Structure formats: C-alpha cells, structure tokens
Amino acid sequence: MRIRELLPSETDLVAQFYREAPDYWLLAEGRCDPAAKAQDFFTDAPPNCDPAESERLGLFLQHRLSGVAELSYGFPEPADAYLGLMMLGPWAQGAGHGQAFLRQVETLARARHARRLYLAVLDANPRGRAFWLREGFRPTGLRRKDGRTGHWIERLVKDL
C-alpha cells in the first residue's frame, strides 16, 4: 500500500477509479458521472476554504488507485480540518486500508496544526458511520437534510 498526493493532471485516473467504484456516489446522489466527479475532486472545498490549500490523496494497492481522500483546512473554524471525502474501492475495503488512510489524513492535519478533524456522514451509510465511530469520531449534534438529495447528513468530529 502506498499513499501519495494526487495532482490535477491525474483527473483521468480519479475518473477511472470512480468508474470502478461508483458505490458511494450512487448511494449519495443516485448517479455517478465519473468525469464530473473527478473534476470536482480537485476543485471542491468546504465554505471559506481555499481549494488550492486542500490535500488530495490517493491510496494505491499494487499500482492501482484504490482510494481517494480530500482534506481541507479552515472549516468549520480556522483551526479545524475537514475531511470532505474519503472512500475506498470495494476491493480495498475490510483489510485495514481505511484505518491506514485515515492515519495519514490525521498526520497531515496535525502537521498543519489543526486541533480537530470534522467530516459529514450520510444516515443512509450506516457502515461508513460505524467506521468513523470506531476510529474515534463523535457526533457534534449538527444534522441537516440535504435539499437536493433528501439525505440526512450528520457532522462528526475527532480531536487531534
């Protein structure tokens, strides 16, 4: 397993990953446009965050992109980090790769002096929620219904 930064020049690689692992997008949005999602991966960021300051990571298993993560800084508060996305392909799940990927994300956030790491999880994703809770995240009490998809989304936090 190797984890490294992904560059905008690798948009096609991320699109291929989404073609092979559309599960999350199908759950979250009911569809997956791999090319558009790959573009978004390199340009999206939470409110008041600079996308150019975000970390975009790839987890590779035997040279195959098997996971992606996007980490931003400054949301919800200036000293916080926000994990906007972390997903693994089905072939990479259940073998401890998610834990290792999260450890790398946490290391990067600590290096930027983030005090807390936040993320959002869909109620429709109980397996994902269970993973985050096992990894030390806790509910913040903030929940909202996404007006576009109808999903309930809960914000979780972990002290770094």
Buried (B, 14 or more C-beta within 10 A) or exposed (E): BEBEEBEEEBBEBBBBBBEBBBBBBEBBBEEBBBEEBBBEBBEBBBEEBEEEEBBBBBBBBEEBBBBBBBBBBBBBEEEBBBBBBBBBBEEBBEEEBBEBBBEBBBEBBEEBEBEBBBBBBBEBBEEBBEBBEEBBBEBBEEEEEEEEBEBEBBBBBBEB
